[in-house]
Structures are given as C-alpha cells and as structure tokens.
Amino acid sequence: MNKQSYIYILFNKRNGTLYTGVTADLVKRVYEHKNKLADGFTKKYEVDKLGYYEIFEDISQAIQREKQIKGGSRKYKLKLIENFNPDWEDLYHAILQ
C-alpha cells in the first residue's frame, strides 16, 4: 500500500524567497520549517509559510514533480502559488483540519 506524498512550496513573504520540497508528512514537515527545527536554507531565510502543495499517491511521482518544479523558473513557481493561493495566505492551518 502506497502512502500519500506531497510536494510543497514555502515562502517568507509575498513574492519573497521560495523553497520547494517533498515529504510523506506535510503537516509534520511544515511544522519543522515553522519551528526552525532543522538548520539550512529555510531557517536561514525564514521561509516558513505554506503557499502551495500537491498530493500524490506515490513518492516517486512526488519526487519527479518536485524536480520539475525546481527546474522551472521563478515565474513558474510564483504562478503556481498565485493560481492556488491568490491571497498568499499561510495554508498551514488549512492542512491541520
């Protein structure tokens, strides 16, 4: 049985710094970013707001999509967020429900 997987884009402010990642547990991973539990890019640049995500039934599909997004332009990533979340709200609380 496959477990759901996710790709996600975090931001620090509207049109600010972006981070794209992949995880099997979106709630836990965003919590870790928000609470600066891991050293690295998101901690350094305070990138901790969930702006976009996609759900996959297979981790290999999620990893492939993450690579596609990371390989895309900044404009492409901004458009994904704008279409999915036009008000640039932090979607973390929405995924907790």
C-alpha positions as CSV (number, residue, x, y, z in Angstrom):
1,M,0.0,0.0,0.0
2,N,1.4,3.4,-1.0
3,K,1.4,6.3,1.4
4,Q,0.4,9.7,0.2
5,S,3.2,12.1,-0.5
6,Y,3.4,15.8,-1.1
7,I,5.3,18.5,-2.9
8,Y,5.1,21.9,-1.4
9,I,6.3,25.5,-1.8
10,L,7.1,27.7,1.2
11,F,7.6,31.4,1.1
12,N,8.7,34.1,3.6
13,K,6.6,37.0,2.3
14,R,4.6,37.7,-0.8
15,N,6.9,37.4,-3.9
16,G,9.8,36.8,-1.5
17,T,12.1,33.8,-1.1
18,L,10.7,30.4,-2.1
19,Y,11.6,26.8,-1.2
20,T,10.3,23.7,-2.9
21,G,10.3,20.4,-1.0
22,V,8.8,16.9,-1.0
23,T,7.6,14.9,2.1
24,A,5.5,12.0,3.2
25,D,4.0,14.0,6.1
26,L,3.1,17.6,5.1
27,V,1.9,18.7,8.5
28,K,5.0,17.5,10.3
29,R,7.4,18.9,7.7
30,V,5.8,22.4,7.6
31,Y,5.8,22.3,11.5
32,E,9.5,21.6,11.4
33,H,10.1,24.6,9.0
34,K,8.0,26.9,11.1
35,N,9.8,26.0,14.3
36,K,13.3,26.1,12.8
37,L,14.0,22.5,13.8
38,A,16.5,21.9,11.0
39,D,19.4,24.0,10.0
40,G,19.5,25.0,6.4
41,F,18.0,27.3,3.8
42,T,14.5,27.7,5.2
43,K,15.9,28.5,8.7
44,K,18.5,31.0,7.3
45,Y,16.0,32.9,5.2
46,E,12.9,32.4,7.5
47,V,10.9,30.6,4.8
48,D,8.1,29.1,6.8
49,K,4.7,29.9,5.2
50,L,3.0,27.2,3.2
51,G,1.8,28.7,-0.1
52,Y,1.2,25.7,-2.4
53,Y,1.1,21.9,-2.3
54,E,0.1,18.9,-4.4
55,I,-0.8,15.4,-3.2
56,F,0.5,12.2,-4.8
57,E,-0.3,8.5,-4.2
58,D,3.3,7.5,-4.9
59,I,6.5,9.1,-3.6
60,S,8.3,8.6,-6.9
61,Q,5.6,10.7,-8.6
62,A,6.1,13.4,-5.9
63,I,9.9,13.4,-6.4
64,Q,9.5,13.7,-10.1
65,R,7.1,16.6,-9.7
66,E,9.5,18.3,-7.2
67,K,12.3,18.1,-9.7
68,Q,10.1,19.5,-12.4
69,I,9.1,22.5,-10.2
70,K,12.7,23.1,-9.0
71,G,13.8,23.0,-12.6
72,G,11.3,25.6,-13.6
73,S,11.6,29.3,-13.5
74,R,10.8,31.5,-10.5
75,K,8.0,33.0,-12.6
76,Y,6.5,29.5,-12.9
77,K,6.6,28.9,-9.2
78,L,5.1,32.3,-8.5
79,K,2.3,31.5,-10.9
80,L,1.6,28.1,-9.2
81,I,1.2,30.0,-5.9
82,E,-0.9,32.8,-7.4
83,N,-3.3,30.3,-9.0
84,F,-3.6,28.1,-6.0
85,N,-3.5,30.7,-3.3
86,P,-4.1,34.2,-4.7
87,D,-4.0,35.9,-1.4
88,W,-0.7,34.4,-0.4
89,E,-2.2,33.0,2.9
90,D,-0.2,30.7,5.0
91,L,-2.0,27.4,4.3
92,Y,-0.6,25.6,7.3
93,H,-3.8,25.9,9.4
94,A,-5.9,24.7,6.5
95,I,-4.0,21.4,6.3
96,L,-4.4,20.8,10.0
97,Q,-8.1,20.2,9.6
